[in-house]
Amino acid sequence: MSKAIDEIREGTALRFLVMAAAFVIVVAGMRAAQSILVPFLLSIFIAVISGPLLFWLHRKGLSIAVSLLVVVVCVLGIGTLIGILVGTSLNDFSQSLPMYQAKLQEKTSALFGLLGKLGITFSDKLIFEYVDPGAAMRLASKVLAGLGSILSNSFLILLTVIFILLEAATFPAKLRASFDSSKVSMTGFDSFMASINRYMVIKTYVSLATGALVAIWLVILGVDYPLLWGLLAFLLNYVPNIGSIMAAIPAVLLAFIQSGGILALLTAGGYLVFNIVMGSVIEPRFMGRGLGLSTLIVFLSLVFWGWVLGPVGMVLSIPLTMTLKIALSSTKETMWISTLLGTASSAPEGKGAAE
């Protein structure tokens, strides 16, 4: 009896080691193929967002070819507009970044000196040795520059988006033919795709509104590069909880460099209001309860996908993890993994909820 138990344990340990080794090999392959994988994932992301518009135009009576042409023109127009409006600002900000970092260090030292007069002493040299206040500005520049370098492959990305959308138009018919019109198979697939499309579209609209509000608020306050910070708020809004903080820090620091604490507080207050309204009121109303991720999973996803895919991987980290969560929740066998990835409020109540 004990020998049989030992054999079962050895078999379980062996399976675990094989799965761990396979995971390491897959991750290493993804990291090595980053230059190919990132544009492809970005193409899928754009295609998923654009898909509902394509099918809506087709339902209104336009042919697939004409609908696709309209979608491609929209994607191309938006991409060109972003490139024109943000490209110059990004170059100027990257060139001025060392100057901003030096000014930030001077203002931080002056703040420490003021606190010292009030009896609160700090060793600014020791703090600057371990804490770099300009790191957030460098990270923001790195994320935006990484996105810009990926968009240099815009022709390849656009071509991939076109082929994905063309395939999406005929893929359901192929599936029905493959599964011989199996309702069970098609129902699961349709539910999965509907959940992905719904999540991506709603998240994109909310992120777009957040980025627009941030840009308008910063224009009113007179903070430099408002379009740049609006774009960063749009991109990082895909990362719940952590993303809004990461997007706000560089803009708040720049406001502090420009005019001191009052402008920085007004900038931070605007970010706080916009993210509370969008993230806690509007988004849950349309998104529903079951599509949340725990804060730990959000952070680990950000670190993991950022390490594997670079700066763009940080932006795509939550859509990729959310896709995995929705896929796991589509079957009873893997529902428990999806529940572990989610928040406490999104967990099903009792056994009957999972069924």
C-alpha positions in Angstrom: 0.0 0.0 0.0 2.8 2.4 1.0 4.6 1.5 -2.2 1.6 2.5 -4.3 1.3 5.8 -2.5 5.0 6.5 -3.1 4.5 5.8 -6.8 1.6 8.2 -6.9 3.6 10.9 -5.2 6.5 10.4 -7.5 4.2 10.5 -10.5 2.6 13.8 -9.2 6.1 15.3 -8.6 7.2 14.3 -12.1 4.2 15.8 -13.7 4.8 19.0 -11.8 8.4 19.2 -12.8 7.5 18.6 -16.5 4.8 21.3 -16.4 7.3 23.7 -14.7 9.9 23.0 -17.3 7.4 23.4 -20.1 6.4 26.8 -18.6 10.0 28.0 -18.4 10.6 26.9 -22.0 7.5 28.7 -23.3 8.3 31.9 -21.4 11.9 31.8 -22.7 10.6 31.4 -26.2 8.2 34.3 -25.8 10.9 36.5 -24.5 13.2 35.5 -27.4 10.5 36.2 -30.0 9.5 39.5 -28.4 10.1 41.5 -31.6 7.6 39.3 -33.5 5.2 38.5 -30.7 4.6 42.1 -29.5 3.3 43.5 -32.9 1.2 40.4 -33.3 -0.4 40.7 -29.9 -1.0 44.4 -30.5 -2.6 43.5 -33.8 -5.0 41.1 -32.0 -5.7 43.8 -29.4 -6.6 46.4 -32.1 -8.7 43.8 -34.1 -10.7 42.8 -31.0 -11.5 46.4 -30.3 -12.4 47.1 -34.0 -14.4 43.9 -34.5 -17.7 45.2 -33.0 -17.6 48.1 -35.4 -17.0 45.8 -38.4 -19.9 43.6 -37.5 -22.2 46.5 -36.7 -21.6 48.0 -40.1 -22.2 44.6 -41.7 -25.5 44.3 -39.9 -26.5 47.7 -41.2 -26.3 46.4 -44.7 -22.7 47.1 -45.8 -20.7 44.3 -47.3 -17.8 42.8 -45.4 -15.3 44.5 -47.8 -16.8 47.9 -47.4 -17.2 47.5 -43.6 -13.5 46.4 -43.4 -12.4 49.4 -45.4 -14.3 51.8 -43.1 -12.7 50.2 -40.0 -9.2 50.2 -41.6 -9.6 53.9 -42.4 -10.7 54.7 -38.9 -7.8 52.7 -37.4 -5.3 54.3 -39.7 -6.7 57.8 -39.1 -6.6 57.4 -35.3 -3.0 56.0 -35.4 -1.8 58.8 -37.6 -3.5 61.4 -35.4 -1.8 60.0 -32.3 1.5 59.9 -34.1 1.3 63.5 -35.1 0.0 64.9 -31.8 2.1 62.9 -29.5 5.3 62.2 -31.5 6.6 65.7 -31.2 5.7 66.0 -27.5 7.5 62.7 -26.8 10.7 63.8 -28.5 10.7 67.1 -26.7 10.0 65.5 -23.4 12.7 62.9 -23.9 15.3 65.6 -24.7 14.2 67.7 -21.7 14.1 64.7 -19.3 17.6 65.3 -17.8 16.8 68.9 -17.1 13.5 68.0 -15.4 15.2 65.4 -13.3 17.8 67.9 -12.2 15.1 70.5 -11.3 13.1 67.8 -9.4 16.2 66.9 -7.4 16.8 70.6 -6.5 13.1 71.1 -5.5 13.2 67.9 -3.4 16.4 69.1 -1.6 14.7 72.4 -1.0 11.7 70.7 0.5 13.9 68.6 2.8 15.6 71.8 3.9 12.3 73.4 4.7 11.3 70.3 6.7 14.7 70.5 8.5 13.9 74.1 9.7 10.7 72.7 11.2 12.7 70.1 13.1 12.1 67.2 10.8 15.6 66.2 9.6 16.4 64.0 6.6 19.6 63.0 5.0 18.8 63.9 1.4 22.0 62.3 0.1 21.0 59.0 1.7 17.4 59.3 0.4 18.6 60.1 -3.1 20.9 57.1 -3.0 18.0 54.7 -2.4 15.0 56.6 -3.8 15.2 58.3 -7.2 12.3 60.8 -7.6 12.8 60.9 -11.4 12.4 57.2 -11.9 8.7 57.5 -12.5 9.3 60.1 -15.3 11.9 57.8 -16.9 9.5 54.9 -16.7 6.7 56.9 -18.4 9.2 58.0 -21.1 10.2 54.3 -21.6 6.7 53.1 -21.9 5.7 55.7 -24.5 9.0 55.3 -26.4 8.4 51.5 -26.5 5.0 52.1 -27.9 6.4 54.5 -30.5 9.0 51.9 -31.6 6.4 49.3 -32.0 4.2 51.6 -34.0 7.1 52.0 -36.4 6.0 48.6 -37.7 2.6 50.2 -38.4 2.3 48.7 -41.9 2.8 45.1 -40.6 0.4 45.7 -37.7 -2.3 47.2 -40.0 -1.9 44.3 -42.4 -2.2 41.7 -39.6 -5.3 43.5 -38.3 -6.9 43.3 -41.8 -6.3 39.6 -42.0 -7.5 38.9 -38.5 -10.7 40.8 -39.1 -11.2 39.0 -42.4 -10.8 35.7 -40.7 -13.1 36.8 -37.8 -15.9 37.3 -40.3 -15.8 33.7 -41.6 -14.4 31.9 -38.5 -17.8 31.2 -36.8 -19.0 29.5 -40.0 -15.8 27.4 -40.1 -16.3 26.4 -36.5 -19.9 25.3 -37.1 -18.8 23.2 -40.0 -15.9 21.7 -38.0 -18.1 20.8 -35.0 -21.0 19.7 -37.1 -23.2 22.5 -35.6 -22.6 21.3 -32.1 -24.5 23.7 -29.9 -22.5 23.0 -26.8 -19.2 23.8 -28.5 -20.5 26.9 -30.2 -22.3 28.1 -27.1 -19.0 28.0 -25.1 -17.0 29.7 -27.8 -19.6 32.4 -28.5 -19.8 33.1 -24.7 -16.0 33.4 -24.5 -15.7 35.7 -27.5 -18.7 37.9 -26.3 -17.1 38.3 -22.9 -13.7 39.2 -24.4 -15.3 41.7 -26.8 -17.4 43.3 -24.1 -14.5 43.6 -21.7 -12.2 45.1 -24.3 -14.7 47.6 -25.8 -16.0 48.9 -22.5 -12.4 49.1 -21.1 -11.3 51.0 -24.2 -14.2 53.5 -24.0 -13.5 54.1 -20.3 -9.8 54.5 -20.8 -10.4 56.8 -23.8 -12.7 59.0 -21.6 -10.1 59.0 -18.8 -7.3 60.0 -21.1 -9.4 62.8 -22.6 -10.4 64.2 -19.2 -6.8 64.1 -18.0 -5.5 65.9 -21.1 -8.3 68.6 -20.9 -7.6 69.1 -17.1 -3.9 69.5 -17.7 -4.4 72.0 -20.5 -6.6 74.1 -18.1 -3.9 73.9 -15.4 -1.1 74.7 -17.9 1.0 71.6 -17.2 3.5 70.8 -20.0 2.8 68.0 -22.5 -0.9 67.4 -21.7 -1.5 65.2 -24.7 1.4 63.0 -23.6 0.0 62.5 -20.1 -3.5 62.0 -21.6 -2.1 59.2 -23.8 -0.3 57.6 -20.8 -3.5 57.8 -18.7 -5.4 56.1 -21.6 -2.8 53.3 -21.9 -2.3 52.6 -18.2 -6.0 52.7 -17.4 -6.1 49.2 -18.7 -4.1 48.3 -15.6 -6.6 48.6 -12.7 -5.6 50.1 -9.3 -1.9 50.4 -10.1 -2.1 51.9 -13.5 -3.9 55.1 -12.5 -1.2 55.8 -9.9 1.6 55.1 -12.4 0.0 57.5 -14.9 -0.5 60.3 -12.3 3.0 60.3 -10.8 5.0 61.8 -13.7 2.4 64.5 -14.4 2.2 65.4 -10.7 6.0 65.6 -10.5 6.2 67.8 -13.7 3.5 70.1 -12.2 5.6 70.3 -9.0 8.7 71.2 -11.1 6.8 73.9 -13.0 5.0 75.8 -10.2 5.4 74.0 -6.9 3.0 72.2 -4.5 -0.3 73.9 -5.4 -0.2 73.0 -9.1 0.9 69.5 -8.1 -2.0 69.1 -5.7 -4.5 70.3 -8.3 -3.1 67.9 -10.8 -3.2 65.0 -8.3 -6.8 66.0 -7.4 -7.9 65.9 -11.0 -6.4 62.4 -11.5 -8.1 61.2 -8.2 -11.5 62.5 -9.2 -11.4 61.1 -12.7 -10.2 57.7 -11.6 -12.8 57.4 -8.8 -15.6 58.4 -11.2 -14.5 56.2 -14.0 -13.1 53.2 -12.1 -15.5 53.0 -9.2 -18.8 54.3 -10.7 -19.0 54.1 -14.5 -16.8 51.1 -15.3 -18.4 48.7 -12.7 -21.9 49.7 -13.9 -21.2 48.5 -17.4 -18.6 45.9 -16.8 -20.3 43.9 -14.1 -18.9 42.2 -11.0 -17.4 39.0 -12.4 -14.6 40.6 -14.4 -12.4 41.8 -11.6 -8.8 40.8 -10.9 -7.2 40.8 -7.5 -4.6 43.5 -6.8 -1.9 40.9 -6.3 -2.6 39.3 -9.7 -2.6 42.8 -11.3 0.8 43.6 -9.9 2.3 40.2 -10.8 0.8 40.4 -14.3 2.4 43.8 -14.7 5.8 42.6 -13.7 5.6 39.3 -15.6 4.3 40.6 -19.0 6.6 43.7 -18.7 9.6 41.5 -18.2 8.6 39.1 -21.1 7.3 41.6 -23.6 8.9 44.9 -22.6 7.1 48.3 -22.1 4.2 47.3 -24.4 3.8 44.2 -22.3 2.9 46.3 -19.3 0.1 47.9 -21.3 -1.2 44.6 -22.6 -0.6 42.7 -19.3 -4.2 43.0 -17.9 -6.0 42.4 -21.3 -3.8 39.2 -21.6 -4.5 38.1 -18.0 -8.2 39.0 -18.3 -8.4 36.9 -21.5 -6.9 33.9 -19.6 -9.4 34.5 -16.7 -12.4 34.6 -19.0 -11.2 31.4 -20.8 -10.7 29.6 -17.4 -14.2 30.7 -16.2 -15.9 29.2 -19.3 -15.5 25.6 -18.1 -16.5 24.1 -14.7 -13.1 22.2 -14.5 -11.1 25.5 -14.5 -13.6 27.8 -12.8 -11.7 27.5 -9.5 -8.6 29.0 -11.1 -10.6 31.9 -12.5 -12.1 32.5 -9.0 -8.6 32.6 -7.4 -7.5 35.2 -10.0 -10.5 37.4 -9.3 -11.5 39.7 -6.4 -13.5 38.7 -3.4 -16.6 40.5 -4.7 -16.4 38.6 -8.0 -16.2 35.2 -6.4 -19.4 33.1 -6.8 -21.4 32.7 -3.6 -21.7 29.0 -2.8 -21.6 26.0 -5.0 -24.7 26.8 -6.9 -23.2 30.0 -8.3 -20.5 28.0 -10.1 -23.1 25.8 -11.7 
